[in-house]
Each structure stands twice: as structure tokens, then as C-alpha cells.
Amino acid sequence: MSDDRSFRPRALGEIAIRCADMGAMVKFYEHVIGLERLSGDHNSAITFFRIAEGFGGHTQVLALFHHTAAPRPGLHPTGADRPVTGGASALHHIALSLPFHEQDAVMRWYDEIEQPYRVEEFGWIGWRGIFTEDPEGNTVELVAYDPSMLDQA
């Protein structure tokens, strides 16, 4: 099979999470993580947050969809059952990038607001991640690269 498809993705465009408690989730991503809300609010079926400028003019976004919302009926699951989150979810975690020098501020902020977190280093690639959980148990990582994190040979 040929691998000559003449295209390759350049960036992540959107992360979408099905939610049960929109109020708590909107508050977390806006006030704890610090994302800018683009549209919607705690009462909306869908709320969008800006992550960063993306590739080719496409803004990278985080979308929160209330689990009963069906923007395309038949394509997305809906219903009264709350979405599965935490360890039983198919979503392992989301990682948002920021500069390495800002990670100390993240830890100070989390300490100030008493947001539980853990720090993990990935020496094989030079990353350090600060992991926490949103109100529905999804793991959110704020990750940064720094050469000082690389394993020493």
C-alpha cells in the first residue's frame, strides 16, 4: 500500500467533551485553567473556548457539549444517561501546552485555589506535565518542553 496521500494534518483543531454539569465544567475551564470563552455559557448546550491560534487561521478550541445536545442527530449519542468520565472513559486525558517558565505559576495557582495536581516528567522527550482533573473526572495536563527535562545519556 502506498503512503503517498499528498496531505498531512498540521495541528489539532478541536477537542470536544460531552458533559453532564455544564456549569461546573464551564467554570473550571474558564477560571481554573484560564481558557477564553468564545461562545456559550453555563446554561448553553454547547460552549466553546479558545486554546490558541491554530494552523492556517483555524483557532484551536475546546468544546463542551451537554450530553443531551445533538447538533447532528443520529451522529452523536444523547440521552438522559450521564457520560462516562474518569478512568472508565475512552478519553485518557487532554494536554494543553504552555511555556516551561509558566509551570511554576500553574503550581502556585493550583495551590492557592486548592486544586489537586501531580507533576510528571517525561525525560525521553523533554516534557514536564502538571496533571489535574476537571469536575467530571477528566484528566487535564498542562505540558511544557524544556531541554533540562531531557534524559541525560
Helices and strands as residue ranges (DSSP letters): E 14-19, H 22-27, I 28-32, E 36-39, E 46-52, G 55-57, E 60-66, G 86-88, E 94-97, G 100-102, H 103-113, E 118-122, E 127-133, E 139-145, G 147-149
